[in-house]
Amino acid sequence: MPNIPFFDGHNDTLLKLWMAEGADKEKPFIEGMAGAHIDLPRAKAGGMVGGFFAMFPPPLPTGAKSAAGAPVTLSENLPPQLAWADAQVSTTGMASILLRLERAGALAVCRNVGELRAAIDAGTLASVFHIEGAEAIDTDFRSLDVLYAAGLRSVGLVWSRANAFATGVPFRHNVDPDIGPGLTDAGKELVRACNRMGVMLDMSHLNAAGFRDVAAISDKPIVATHSNVHAICPHARNLVDWQLAAIAESKGVVGLNFAVGFLRPDGKFVADTEIELMVRHVDALVEALGEDGVALGSDFDGAMMPTPIGDITGVQKLLQALLDKGYGADLVNKIAIGNWLSVLERTIG
C-alpha cells in the first residue's frame, strides 16, 4: 500500500499534551506517546505532512469554580459557558506547547500557504494554529491580535456550548442542529475581523442559526474542519443538506470526521465501525460539495476512532479504500491534501 501524503483538518493532540503529567510536555510528542493517536514518529510513518492543531479550552470539572468564581453546573443540553480567564489559561498553555515544538524542530507553525508548502517540501510537519471555541478571545479583540501574532490562522467560533459570540450544538443523536440563537453582535464582528485579518472560519460545532449568520456575513470560503453528513448519521454535530449547500456555494471544504459516533447511523460510540461507512460519508460529501470540497478532519486524540483506523498510521487504509472504490488518484490526492491547501490559500493567503 503506497504512503499517500495527507493533511489532517483537526486533532486534539495539544490538549492531550497539555493535560499530561510532567513539566516536559513536548517530549512525548517528539519521542512517541503511548495512548495517543498522533505523535511525531507515527505521523511521519503514516504519511501525515501537516494539519490543524486545535487548542480546545476544556470544560471545568463539575463542581469546580472558575477563575471568575462562578459555580460550574451542567445544563440539560450544553455544558456551561467558560469564563474568559479560564479559557486563557488552557489556550495559552496549548499555544506554548505548539511554539515549543516548533523551537525543538518537531514541526513548523505556518502563517500562510507558502510556508505550509515550504515545510512540507522540507519534510517538516506543517501545522496550522487553530482554536476550537473562541472563549479565549475577548469581545474587544485585543487577545485576537495577540493570538494572530503568535500564528493563529483558523477559528472555530464554538465548541458544543455557548460563548460570547455564538452557541454550539449539543452532543445528541436524532436531532437537527437548528437549536438555539444566532450569532451575538460580538460574534458578527468576530466574523468580519477574521475575514479582514485572514483567519479561516470553522463551522464545526456551530448551531444552525449561527451557521446562517456566518454564511450571510462572511466574504471568504467557510469550512467545517471535522463534520459529517446528517443524512447518514443524524447527529446534531453533522451537517444537513442546506449547510452542505452553503459551504459549496462559498467554495469551502468539509473535513471528514473519523469519530465513530458521527459516522454510524445509530450514533453509537462503538469502535467496531467499518471503513466502508467512512467511504459512504465521503461519497455523500463529494456529491454535495464536488471534488474540490472534501478533505480529512480526523478528530484524532479527541474521539473514539474506528478499530480499522486506530491511529494516524491507519489513514492510509481509508485512502486505499477510496482508490479501491474507484476514486482516481487525482481525486484521492485532493481529498488527502490538495483541497485543504487550496481553501487555505483563499482564506489565510
ABEGO torsion letter per residue (X at the ends): XBBBBBBBABBAAAAAAAABBEABAAAAAAAEBBGBABBAAAAAAAGBAEEBBBBBBBBBBBGBBBAAGBBBBBBAABBBBBBAAAAAAAAAAAAAAAAAAAAAGABBBBABAAAAAAAAAAGBBBBBBBBBEAAABBAAGAAAAAAAAAGBABBBABBBBBBAABBBBBBBBGBBABBEBBBBAAAAAAAAAAAAAGBBBBABGBBAAAAAAAAAABABBBBBABBBBAAABBBAABBBAAAAAAAAAAGBBBBBBABAAAABAAGBBBABBBAAAAAAAAAAAAAAAEAAABBBBAGBGABBBBAAAGBAAAAAAAAAAAAAAGBBAAAAAAAAAAAAAAAAAAAAX
